[in-house]
Amino acid sequence: MEIKIRAIKPKTEKSKLPSKVDKEYPKTLPAVFISQDALQRIRQYASSDTSYELGGVLVGRIARASRRWFVEIRDFIAASKGVSRRASFEFTNEAQAHIHDELTTRFPDQKVVGWFHTHPGYGVFLSSADQFIDEHYFNDKHHIAIVLDPTKPDVDTGVFVWTPEKQRLRVPFYIL
């Protein structure tokens, strides 16, 4: 008798969608959900200094439901040891170490699902420097990028996802 053992592939968490998604929203793109509390705190942090760009990472989970996968942003970790300039933000080695420590101590059951940064007075878009950070550090298909302009009413907030063609696309997001 011959016994065959199949490799076990890690599976994405299966879950219910946290909220409804517009029917027109493409199933090839991740739906992005963010808790109201996390969004409010990210916007408050973004508004804390409008003379420099601020940034950090987004913390949450990735799951599948209803033949689509989604990202749920539950919190963030500010890159307080990053380098903030008037028109750029940089994740330093010290910032990355701090983020890792915060993730393992405060959010052991969560993962980094993307990053965020501000464009105070410049609007919501991904600059060439942002695209470099995306392509080299946040290039998994589930990684989200959020850009905020805290000088705009209600802190203009844009969410960007990766398309199957590896391009960033601004998409609507859903508040929980």
C-alpha positions in Angstrom: 0.0 0.0 0.0 1.3 3.5 -0.9 0.5 6.5 1.1 0.6 9.9 -0.6 1.0 13.1 1.4 0.0 16.4 -0.1 1.7 19.6 0.8 -0.5 21.8 2.9 -0.8 25.3 1.4 -1.4 28.2 3.9 -4.8 29.5 3.4 -6.1 33.1 3.6 -8.5 33.5 6.5 -12.1 32.8 5.5 -14.6 35.3 6.9 -17.7 37.2 6.2 -17.4 40.6 4.6 -17.4 43.2 7.4 -19.8 45.3 5.3 -21.5 45.4 1.9 -19.4 46.2 -1.1 -20.9 48.0 -4.2 -21.9 45.5 -6.9 -19.8 47.4 -9.5 -16.6 47.0 -7.4 -14.3 44.6 -9.4 -13.8 41.2 -7.7 -10.2 41.3 -8.9 -9.4 44.1 -6.5 -9.3 43.9 -2.8 -12.2 45.6 -1.0 -10.8 47.9 1.7 -12.5 48.3 5.1 -11.3 50.6 7.9 -12.7 51.0 11.3 -14.1 54.4 12.0 -12.0 54.7 15.1 -8.8 53.9 13.2 -9.7 56.3 10.4 -10.4 59.1 13.0 -7.0 58.5 14.7 -5.0 58.3 11.5 -6.6 61.6 10.4 -5.9 63.2 13.8 -2.3 62.1 13.6 -2.1 63.4 10.0 -3.3 66.8 11.2 -0.9 66.9 14.1 1.8 68.6 12.0 1.0 70.0 8.6 4.5 71.5 8.0 6.0 68.1 7.3 5.0 64.8 5.9 4.1 62.1 8.4 3.7 58.4 7.9 3.5 54.9 9.3 2.1 51.4 8.7 -1.5 50.1 8.6 -2.3 47.1 10.9 -5.2 44.7 10.4 -6.1 41.5 8.6 -6.5 40.0 5.2 -9.3 37.6 4.5 -11.6 36.1 1.8 -15.3 36.1 1.6 -18.0 36.0 -1.2 -15.4 35.1 -3.8 -13.3 38.2 -3.1 -10.5 39.0 -0.8 -10.5 42.1 1.4 -8.3 44.1 3.7 -9.5 45.3 7.1 -7.5 48.1 8.6 -7.9 48.1 12.4 -5.1 50.4 13.6 -1.8 52.0 12.6 1.7 52.4 13.9 3.2 55.8 13.4 6.8 55.8 12.1 7.8 58.3 14.7 11.5 57.6 14.1 11.2 58.2 10.3 12.6 61.2 8.5 9.9 63.8 7.8 10.5 66.6 5.4 8.3 69.3 3.9 7.7 67.2 0.7 8.9 63.7 1.6 8.8 60.9 4.2 11.3 58.2 4.7 11.2 54.9 6.7 14.6 54.7 8.5 16.1 51.6 10.0 15.2 52.9 13.4 11.6 53.5 12.3 11.3 50.0 11.0 12.7 48.5 14.2 10.2 50.6 16.2 7.4 49.4 14.0 8.5 45.8 14.4 8.6 46.1 18.2 5.1 47.8 18.3 3.7 45.1 16.0 4.9 42.2 18.1 4.0 43.8 21.5 0.7 45.6 20.8 -0.6 43.7 17.8 0.7 40.1 17.9 -2.4 38.7 16.1 -2.4 41.3 13.3 -0.2 42.0 10.3 1.0 45.0 8.4 -1.5 45.5 5.6 0.1 48.6 4.1 1.3 52.1 4.8 0.2 55.7 4.9 1.6 59.1 4.7 0.6 62.7 4.4 0.8 65.3 1.6 0.0 68.5 3.5 -1.2 71.0 0.9 -0.2 68.9 -2.1 -3.3 66.7 -2.6 -3.9 63.0 -2.7 -1.7 61.1 -5.2 1.4 58.8 -5.2 4.6 60.6 -6.1 7.5 58.9 -7.7 9.2 58.7 -4.3 6.0 57.0 -3.0 6.0 54.6 -5.9 9.6 53.7 -5.0 8.6 52.9 -1.4 5.5 50.9 -2.7 7.5 48.8 -5.2 10.3 48.0 -2.8 8.6 47.6 0.6 4.8 47.3 0.2 4.6 45.2 -3.0 2.5 42.3 -1.8 -0.9 42.2 -3.6 -2.7 42.9 -0.3 -0.7 46.0 0.6 -2.7 49.2 0.7 -1.3 52.7 0.4 -3.2 55.6 2.0 -2.4 59.3 1.3 -3.9 62.0 3.3 -3.9 65.8 2.8 -4.7 67.2 6.3 -5.0 70.8 4.9 -8.2 69.8 3.0 -11.6 69.8 4.6 -12.3 66.6 6.5 -8.7 65.5 5.8 -8.9 64.3 2.1 -8.1 60.6 2.2 -7.2 58.4 -0.8 -6.8 54.6 -0.7 -4.7 52.8 -3.3 -4.6 49.1 -4.1 -2.5 47.0 -6.4 -4.3 45.8 -9.6 -3.5 42.4 -11.1 -1.2 44.2 -13.5 0.8 45.6 -10.6 -0.4 49.2 -11.0 -1.7 51.3 -8.1 -5.3 52.4 -8.4 -7.3 54.7 -6.2 -10.4 53.0 -5.0 -13.3 53.8 -2.6 -13.0 52.4 0.9 -15.7 51.3 3.4 -15.9 52.6 6.9 -16.9 50.2 9.6 
